[in-house]
Amino acid sequence: PAEFSGSGTEVGAATRACVRDAIRASLRVHYADSDVSLPESVADAAYGVSTDDRAEVFRPGLELGADDDRVATE
């Protein structure tokens, strides 16, 4: 485990940028053929949803015989 993780790390910052760009691209596509224009802010959005759900963080087991040097945890 890393001592620190999150957007302050190189990988974390790259992940945040990827997610941001993916969300922007999905919004552009969603509004491309719509009679509603892309809103300037969340407050200006014509519709939308929010959730109180949280992602379940888990560590997947590795497949036995995988081509890497890690040990499967099963």
URSUL-V172312 format. One record per residue. N is the residue number from 0. RES is the residue in one small letter. SS is DSSP state (2 for helix, 1 for strand, 0 for the rest). BURIAL is + if it has 24 or more other ideal C-beta (glycine too) atoms within 12 Angstrom, else -. D_LAST is the distance of its C-alpha to the last C-alpha in Angstrom with 2 decimals. Layout:
{{N | RES | SS | BURIAL | D_LAST} {N | RES | SS | BURIAL | D_LAST}}
This chain:
{{0 | p | 0 | - | 18.85} {1 | a | 0 | - | 22.41} {2 | e | 0 | - | 25.26} {3 | f | 0 | - | 26.60} {4 | s | 0 | - | 25.43} {5 | g | 0 | - | 27.36} {6 | s | 0 | - | 30.40} {7 | g | 0 | - | 31.95} {8 | t | 0 | - | 29.75} {9 | e | 2 | - | 30.46} {10 | v | 2 | - | 27.26} {11 | g | 2 | - | 27.78} {12 | a | 2 | - | 31.40} {13 | a | 2 | - | 30.64} {14 | t | 2 | - | 28.13} {15 | r | 2 | - | 30.78} {16 | a | 2 | - | 33.40} {17 | c | 2 | - | 31.35} {18 | v | 2 | - | 30.79} {19 | r | 2 | - | 34.47} {20 | d | 2 | - | 35.70} {21 | a | 2 | - | 33.59} {22 | i | 2 | - | 35.00} {23 | r | 2 | - | 38.50} {24 | a | 2 | - | 38.26} {25 | s | 2 | - | 37.05} {26 | l | 2 | - | 39.96} {27 | r | 2 | - | 42.45} {28 | v | 2 | - | 41.36} {29 | h | 2 | - | 41.38} {30 | y | 2 | - | 44.92} {31 | a | 2 | - | 46.26} {32 | d | 0 | - | 47.82} {33 | s | 0 | - | 48.41} {34 | d | 0 | - | 51.75} {35 | v | 0 | - | 50.19} {36 | s | 0 | - | 49.96} {37 | l | 0 | - | 47.02} {38 | p | 0 | - | 47.50} {39 | e | 0 | - | 48.23} {40 | s | 0 | - | 46.08} {41 | v | 2 | - | 43.81} {42 | a | 2 | - | 46.91} {43 | d | 2 | - | 48.73} {44 | a | 0 | - | 46.12} {45 | a | 0 | - | 47.58} {46 | y | 0 | - | 44.38} {47 | g | 0 | - | 40.76} {48 | v | 0 | - | 37.99} {49 | s | 0 | - | 36.05} {50 | t | 0 | - | 32.96} {51 | d | 0 | - | 31.73} {52 | d | 0 | - | 28.13} {53 | r | 0 | - | 25.52} {54 | a | 0 | - | 22.55} {55 | e | 0 | - | 19.14} {56 | v | 0 | - | 17.36} {57 | f | 0 | - | 13.60} {58 | r | 0 | - | 11.12} {59 | p | 0 | - | 9.58} {60 | g | 0 | - | 6.35} {61 | l | 0 | - | 8.01} {62 | e | 0 | - | 9.22} {63 | l | 0 | - | 9.24} {64 | g | 0 | - | 12.86} {65 | a | 0 | - | 13.65} {66 | d | 0 | - | 16.89} {67 | d | 0 | - | 16.15} {68 | d | 0 | - | 15.72} {69 | r | 0 | - | 12.50} {70 | v | 0 | - | 9.45} {71 | a | 0 | - | 6.14} {72 | t | 0 | - | 3.79} {73 | e | 0 | - | 0.00}}
